[in-house]
């Protein structure tokens, strides 16, 4: 487990970059620590080819991740945040916020009109984060999760969205270029 140094600001020490094959086991461990119903290894392996699979890295190890894609749906493009998690040892340090904002920017750069996500109805910290960055309630999906809990579908229009948090969240627009999608940068 990676723990932040007491002498370093986590914002400065954490870098967000495309996920690489070598990150998947750490991503899986985070998933298993955070979620009651974790995704299997194969799901992350399949997402590896997507440019919207980003990891937050601290001291060389993954401490959080987010997966977003953009798909056409009739007359608009929809960004879908499929999964986001931060290692519990790094909660409340702004890493989830940085991942979320980077994913929103990814959606905007890739032509999304709307970004949506599903969240457990009981996950108040995550819901607060999403609402604070412009997501709104769309609908409730009863018994969405295997344990019977409902999901809330939240979404936001991003046509006029700008990151105006007043904080330097370290946007890295290079991670959205096709040249950065392969491990060797070619």
C-alpha positions in Angstrom: 0.0 0.0 0.0 1.2 3.5 -0.9 0.9 6.2 1.8 1.4 9.9 1.2 4.5 11.6 2.6 3.7 14.0 5.4 6.2 16.4 3.7 4.5 16.5 0.3 1.2 17.9 -0.9 -0.7 15.0 -2.4 -1.9 17.3 -5.2 1.7 17.9 -6.2 2.8 14.2 -5.7 0.0 12.6 -7.7 0.2 12.4 -11.5 -2.7 11.4 -13.7 -1.8 9.4 -16.8 -3.3 6.7 -19.1 -3.5 3.3 -17.4 -0.8 0.8 -18.5 -0.9 -3.0 -18.3 1.4 -3.0 -15.2 -1.2 -0.9 -13.3 -4.1 -3.3 -13.6 -3.3 -5.4 -10.5 -3.1 -2.3 -8.3 -6.3 -1.0 -9.9 -7.9 -4.3 -9.2 -6.8 -4.2 -5.5 -8.2 -0.7 -5.2 -11.5 -1.9 -6.7 -11.7 -4.8 -4.3 -11.1 -2.5 -1.3 -13.6 0.1 -2.3 -16.6 -1.8 -3.8 -18.9 -4.5 -2.5 -19.2 -5.9 -6.1 -15.8 -5.4 -7.7 -15.2 -5.7 -11.4 -13.1 -8.7 -12.4 -9.5 -8.5 -13.8 -10.8 -9.2 -17.3 -13.0 -6.1 -17.2 -10.1 -3.8 -16.5 -8.0 -5.7 -19.1 -10.7 -5.0 -21.8 -10.8 -1.3 -20.8 -7.0 -1.0 -21.2 -7.4 -0.1 -24.9 -9.6 2.9 -24.1 -7.9 6.3 -23.9 -10.3 7.2 -21.1 -8.8 4.7 -18.6 -6.8 7.0 -16.4 -4.8 6.3 -13.2 -3.7 8.5 -10.4 -0.1 7.6 -9.5 1.8 8.4 -6.3 5.4 7.2 -5.7 5.1 4.9 -8.7 2.0 3.1 -7.7 -1.7 3.5 -8.7 -3.8 5.2 -5.9 -6.9 5.8 -8.0 -8.4 5.4 -11.4 -11.3 6.4 -13.6 -12.8 4.9 -16.8 -14.8 7.0 -19.2 -15.8 6.5 -22.8 -17.8 8.6 -25.3 -20.4 6.9 -27.6 -22.8 8.3 -30.1 -26.5 8.0 -29.2 -28.9 9.1 -31.9 -28.4 12.9 -32.0 -25.8 13.4 -29.3 -22.6 12.0 -27.9 -22.7 10.7 -24.4 -19.7 10.3 -22.1 -20.2 7.5 -19.6 -18.1 7.3 -16.4 -18.0 3.6 -15.9 -15.9 3.3 -12.8 -14.0 5.6 -10.4 -12.2 4.7 -7.2 -9.5 6.0 -4.9 -7.5 3.8 -2.5 -9.0 4.4 1.0 -5.6 5.5 2.3 -5.8 8.4 -0.1 -9.5 9.5 0.5 -10.2 13.1 1.2 -7.1 14.4 -0.5 -8.7 15.6 -3.8 -7.6 12.7 -5.9 -11.2 11.7 -6.8 -12.0 15.3 -7.7 -8.9 15.5 -10.0 -9.8 12.2 -11.7 -13.4 13.3 -12.1 -12.4 16.7 -13.6 -9.9 15.1 -15.9 -12.6 12.7 -17.1 -15.1 15.6 -17.7 -12.4 17.3 -19.7 -11.8 14.0 -21.6 -15.5 13.9 -22.5 -15.4 17.5 -23.6 -12.3 17.1 -25.8 -13.9 13.9 -27.3 -17.2 15.6 -28.3 -19.5 14.5 -25.5 -22.6 16.7 -25.0 -23.5 14.9 -21.8 -21.7 12.9 -19.2 -23.5 10.3 -17.1 -22.7 7.9 -14.3 -24.4 5.5 -11.9 -23.8 5.7 -8.2 -25.1 3.7 -5.2 -28.0 5.7 -3.6 -26.3 5.3 -0.2 -22.9 6.7 -1.4 -23.3 10.2 0.0 -19.6 11.3 -0.3 -19.6 10.4 -4.0 -22.9 12.0 -4.7 -21.7 15.2 -3.0 -18.6 15.2 -5.2 -20.6 14.7 -8.4 -23.2 17.4 -7.5 -20.5 19.9 -6.5 -19.1 19.6 -10.1 -22.4 20.1 -11.9 -24.0 16.6 -12.1 -27.7 16.5 -11.5 -30.2 13.7 -10.7 -31.7 12.1 -13.8 -33.4 9.0 -12.4 -33.4 6.2 -9.9 -32.8 2.6 -11.0 -34.4 0.2 -8.5 -32.3 -2.8 -7.5 -29.5 -2.0 -9.9 -26.8 -3.6 -7.8 -26.7 -7.4 -7.0 -27.3 -6.7 -3.3 -30.6 -5.0 -4.2 -29.5 -1.4 -3.7 -30.8 1.3 -6.0 -28.5 3.3 -8.3 -28.9 7.0 -9.0 -28.2 8.0 -12.6 -26.6 11.5 -12.6 -25.6 13.5 -15.6 -24.4 16.9 -16.7 -24.3 18.9 -19.9 -20.8 19.9 -20.8 -21.2 22.0 -23.9 -20.4 25.2 -21.9 -18.5 23.5 -19.0 -15.3 25.0 -17.9 -13.1 24.0 -15.0 -13.5 26.9 -12.7 -12.6 25.4 -9.4 -9.8 28.0 -8.9 -7.4 25.2 -8.2 -4.7 23.8 -10.4 -5.8 20.3 -10.9 -3.0 19.5 -13.3 -5.0 19.0 -16.5 -2.8 17.1 -18.9 -4.3 17.5 -22.4 -1.5 15.3 -23.9 -3.1 12.2 -22.4 -6.0 12.7 -24.8 -3.8 12.5 -27.9 -3.6 9.2 -29.8 0.2 9.3 -29.5 -0.1 8.8 -25.8 -2.4 5.8 -25.9 0.3 3.2 -26.4 2.8 2.3 -23.8 5.7 3.5 -25.8 4.2 6.7 -26.9 4.1 5.8 -30.6 
